[in-house]
């Protein structure tokens, strides 16, 4: 059951998929349509899952699930992963690699491998004040408070001296 992302409770579970490139406006429109269709049909043991999504910065797909009504099961999570993998193939984009880092450079969203980010930290090309995206957040409350933060307030801080 598709609902507006902004109406879901703060404890709703989220999954964040970061793209290794920006989506075009045309791609975003198509992906939004596909997300709507997927979520309308997303179930756990035959029960509807109250879910919503948002796309941020033309690069992040965030899916949220109100687990107060029905929890995701192994099968329903598998279905969402298969859906995201299908998007990867269709749009020739990487959405599943958690070992990459996205961060802000002014208005631009940069995307680097973890190794490149570590090297940049060592070379002082990024600092503790660099705004990073902490895709490890688990729910909407954490997303709102701790997703877009200075590197010093995220797991990224371990690479900064």
Secondary structure, DSSP 8 states (H G I E B T S, - for coil): -B--GGGS-TT-EEEEEE-SS---HHHHHHHHHHHHHHHHT-EETTEE--EEEEEETTTEEEEEE-TTT----HHHHHHHHHHHHHHHHHHT-----TTEEEEEETTEEEEEEHHHHHHHHHTTSS-TTSEEE-TT--BHHHHHHHSEEEGGGSGGGGG--
